[in-house]
Each structure stands twice: as C-alpha cells, then as structure tokens.
C-alpha cells in the first residue's frame, strides 16, 4: 500500500472521520468484571457498482491488524482508541465499505466474541 501524497487528502480525511465514528468509541452498557480486548482488523472493500460483501464475511484489503488497547474516555464507561489508516492510491473511485472486526473475551468464562461494524463511504 502506498500512502496518499498529502495527509490532508479528502479521501483520507473522509475515511478517517467515518472510521472514527464507526469504532473509536467502544461503549460498555455495564461494568464487566472479566473483559479482555484482544485485537482489531480494519479492512476496505471497493465496490463501485454498489455490490459489497457483508463485512462479517469479507473485510477486503486489510489496512490494519493488531492490538486493540482502548483507554477510558473520561465519559461514563466509554473507551476509545484512535487509528490512522491509509487508503491505497490504487483504490477505484466510487462506493466502498470500511469494515472493522474486534475480537474480545468477556464474562466469567472469558467467552470469545467478534464484533464487526462498517461504514459505507465514497472514494473520490
């Protein structure tokens, strides 16, 4: 993946804004005694014709994979971690889906969980 020429590129700004809205705030509805964040993967699917695959089945081009270590936001039980990703310059213009998969363990027996969220965006 090659970085975009300018960090202020509208493509990158739009993707980062949508990504932040999609996943940067992890909300826990109640305090969980046993809760362990494991990892996150962020992927981009290009689907200019509008026929994207479900992100729980296909993330597309992986832009980030690694640890997820959210920190308290200072507001209730909200946690956050900012991610910066680069949209490959070879990504075609048109509709795309930015997908995020988060793997974590919770509960008394550390039950494995996979949470997948996405945001549709337009690549200019």
N, C-alpha and C positions, 0 to 999 in steps of 0.2 A: 504494500500500500504506500502510495506516495502522498505526503502531506499537501494540502492545498497551498497555493502560492502565498496567500495572505491570511493571517489568522482572523481578519475581520470579514472574511468571505460570507456573503449572505447564506450560502448553502450550509456552512459550518455553524453560523450563528443560529439558524433555524433548527438544525438538528440538535444542537446542544440545548436550546431552550425547550424543545419538545421532550428531549431525554430527561432534563431536569424535572419537568412537570410529570413525566411518566413514573420516574423511580427514585428521585433523590430524597423523597420523604417516605420513609417506611413507618407506618402507623401501627402501633400495637394497641388493640382495643382494651387490654387489661394487662397488668403486670404478669409476666410469665417467669416462674422461678427458674426453670431449665430452658434456656434459649441460647442456641449457638449458631451464629451466621457462619456459613462455610465459604460460599463463592458466588460469583455472578458472571454471566456471559452476556455480552451485548452484540447483537448482530443486525445487519442491514440487508433487507431483500429489495431488489429493484423489480418493480412490476409496472412498467409504463402503461400496459394495457389494462391495469386495474385488477388483475387476477393474481393476487398474492396468496401464498400458502399460509395456513394458520401458524402463528409463531410458536405455539406449543408443540408443533411437529417439525418446524424448519426455521432456524434463525437466519440463514443466509450467510453472507460474508461476515466472519467474526471480527469485530472491531476491538473487543477487549474480552479477555478471560482471565480471571484471577480472584484474589481475595476480595471479600466484601466486609469491611470493618466500619460500619456506621457508628457515628458518635451522637450523643444527645444533642438535640437542637435547642434545648432550653425552654421548649414549649410542650408541656404535658409529657407524654411518652413517645413523642416523635423522635425518630432517629434519622440521620442523613449522612450521605457521603457523595461528594461531587465527583463526576467522571468527565474526562475530556477525551473525546474520540475524534478521529479524522475520517471524513467521508472520502473514500478513494476517488481520485480525479477521473477515473475511468467509469464511474457510476453514470449510467444514462440519465438524461433528463426525464422527468415525469414522476409518477407515483412511486412511492417506496414505503416500506414499513420498517421502523426501528423497533426491534424486539429485545427484551431483557428477561433473562431467566435467572432466578435467585434460588439457590439451594440452601436450606437451613434445617436444623434439628430443634424440636421443642417437646415440652411435656416431660412427665415422669420418666418415660422410657426413651426419651430423645427420638421421637418419631421423625422420620425423614419427610421433608416437604419440598416441593418445587413450585414456585410461584412464577408465572410468566405474564408479563404485561407488554403492551405495544402501543405505538403511536404512528398513525399514518401521516406522512409528510410528502411534500412535493419538492423534488430536486430540480432546481432551475438550470 
